[in-house]
């Protein structure tokens, strides 16, 4: 069995490695524009499916040693959602400051769409985790933005890094907030293939 992570995210790769998965990575492109009227959960689920489909197309066309039925492609997309609005990656430091001011003292959701795809089947889900931010002072916001840690992160923060000091509580999967709900991926894999990846 050949497991392919259709993502260039080092965080997703680290999570899978830590959980004992053997896999390879493949960066794929997807149109990440939100469609009119599209709900956040539908958005992340759609993108995950598009990424796994694109990854399977690339791998299948280039594979000569592994039978097509032995290929499983994992696609995922994560969004930070506050009051029904998706907070993507910040455009610049000012945008990051604005996002953190909005998250300050609030509860928000982190949604990850997951798609596992073979040539003949696809299974997917959306995992949701609630995250509580402590109230942030202007100095705390300025300090965190100056570290640069949140520049390429949805919602302008990384729970696994310096921002952990601002997050007193979560409800749900921690790995989901980092970028991939590993336990849910394992369950999906069992549903799709009837066993656990090694």
C-alpha positions in Angstrom: 0.0 0.0 0.0 1.3 3.4 -1.0 0.0 6.4 1.1 0.5 9.8 -0.5 0.0 13.0 1.4 -1.2 15.6 -1.1 0.2 18.6 0.8 3.4 20.5 1.1 2.6 21.3 4.8 5.4 20.4 7.1 3.0 20.4 10.0 0.8 17.7 8.4 3.8 15.6 7.6 5.2 15.9 11.1 1.8 14.8 12.6 1.6 11.7 10.4 5.3 10.8 11.1 4.7 11.2 14.8 1.7 8.9 14.6 3.8 6.2 12.9 2.5 6.6 9.3 4.7 5.7 6.4 4.0 8.0 3.5 5.3 10.2 0.8 4.4 13.8 0.1 3.2 15.5 -3.1 2.4 19.2 -3.4 -0.7 19.9 -5.3 -2.5 23.0 -6.4 -6.2 23.8 -5.6 -8.3 26.9 -6.2 -8.8 28.1 -2.6 -11.4 30.8 -3.5 -14.6 30.6 -1.4 -17.6 30.0 -3.6 -20.7 32.3 -3.2 -22.8 31.1 -0.3 -20.4 28.3 0.5 -20.4 27.4 4.2 -17.0 26.9 5.9 -17.5 23.2 6.5 -18.4 22.7 2.9 -15.4 24.7 1.8 -12.8 22.7 3.6 -14.4 19.4 2.6 -14.5 20.4 -1.0 -10.9 21.5 -1.0 -9.7 18.3 0.7 -11.5 16.3 -2.0 -10.0 18.4 -4.8 -6.5 17.9 -3.4 -6.9 14.2 -3.1 -8.3 13.9 -6.6 -5.5 16.0 -8.0 -2.9 14.0 -6.1 -4.3 10.7 -7.3 -4.2 11.9 -10.9 -0.6 12.9 -10.6 0.5 9.7 -8.8 -1.5 7.4 -11.0 0.0 8.9 -14.2 3.5 8.6 -12.9 3.3 5.2 -11.1 5.0 2.2 -12.8 5.8 0.0 -9.8 2.7 0.1 -7.6 -0.7 -1.1 -8.8 -3.3 1.6 -8.9 -5.5 -0.1 -6.3 -2.6 0.1 -3.8 -2.5 3.9 -3.9 -4.3 5.9 -1.2 -4.1 9.7 -1.4 -4.8 12.0 1.6 -6.0 15.5 1.0 -6.8 18.0 3.7 -7.6 21.7 4.2 -7.9 23.6 7.5 -9.7 26.8 8.2 -10.1 29.1 11.3 -13.7 30.2 11.6 -14.9 33.1 13.8 -18.6 34.0 13.9 -19.1 32.1 10.6 -16.3 33.9 8.8 -13.1 32.1 7.6 -9.9 33.7 8.7 -7.3 32.6 6.2 -3.6 33.3 6.2 -2.8 36.9 6.9 -1.9 39.1 3.9 0.7 41.0 5.9 1.5 41.9 9.5 -1.3 44.4 9.8 -3.8 41.8 8.7 -2.3 39.4 11.3 -2.7 42.1 14.0 -6.3 42.6 13.0 -7.0 38.8 13.1 -5.5 38.4 16.6 -7.5 41.4 17.9 -10.6 39.7 16.7 -9.6 36.3 18.2 -8.7 37.9 21.6 -10.9 36.7 24.4 -13.1 34.7 22.0 -14.0 31.1 21.2 -13.5 30.1 17.6 -13.7 26.9 15.5 -10.9 25.1 13.6 -12.3 23.0 10.8 -10.3 20.5 8.8 -11.7 18.7 5.8 -10.1 15.3 5.1 -10.3 13.2 2.0 -8.9 9.7 1.5 -9.1 8.6 -2.1 -8.3 5.4 -4.1 -9.0 4.8 -7.7 -12.4 3.4 -6.9 -13.5 5.1 -3.7 -13.3 8.3 -1.6 -14.1 8.8 2.1 -14.1 12.1 3.8 -15.2 14.1 6.8 -14.9 17.5 8.5 -13.4 17.6 12.0 -14.2 20.5 14.2 -12.3 21.7 17.3 -13.3 24.7 19.5 -10.4 26.9 20.6 -10.5 29.6 23.3 -8.2 32.6 23.2 -7.2 34.5 26.3 -7.7 38.3 26.1 -4.7 39.8 24.4 -3.1 43.1 25.3 -1.9 45.4 22.4 1.6 44.6 23.6 1.0 40.8 23.4 -0.4 41.2 19.9 2.5 43.3 18.7 5.0 40.9 20.2 3.5 37.8 18.7 3.2 39.4 15.2 6.8 40.5 15.4 7.9 36.9 15.9 6.6 36.1 12.4 5.3 32.7 13.6 1.8 33.3 12.3 2.6 34.7 8.9 1.8 31.5 7.0 -0.9 30.2 9.3 -4.7 30.3 9.1 -5.9 32.8 11.7 -2.4 34.2 12.1 -1.3 31.8 14.9 0.3 28.5 15.6 -1.1 26.6 18.6 2.0 24.3 18.6 4.3 27.2 19.0 4.5 30.6 20.8 0.8 31.1 20.6 0.2 28.2 23.0 0.6 30.8 25.8 -2.6 32.5 24.6 -4.8 29.4 24.4 -6.1 28.2 27.8 -8.5 25.6 26.5 -9.5 23.6 23.5 -12.4 21.1 23.0 -11.7 18.4 20.4 -8.7 17.2 18.5 -5.4 19.1 19.2 -3.8 17.7 16.0 -6.8 19.1 14.1 -5.8 22.6 15.2 -2.2 22.0 14.1 -3.5 20.9 10.7 -4.6 17.3 10.5 -7.0 15.3 12.8 -4.8 12.1 13.0 -7.3 9.9 14.8 -10.0 10.8 12.3 -7.6 10.0 9.5 -6.9 6.6 11.0 -10.7 5.9 11.3 -11.2 6.9 7.7 -8.4 4.7 6.6 -10.0 1.7 8.3 -13.3 2.5 6.7 -11.7 2.8 3.2 -9.2 0.0 3.3 -10.3 -2.2 6.2 -7.0 -1.7 8.1 -4.5 0.7 9.6 -1.7 2.1 7.5 1.8 1.3 8.6 
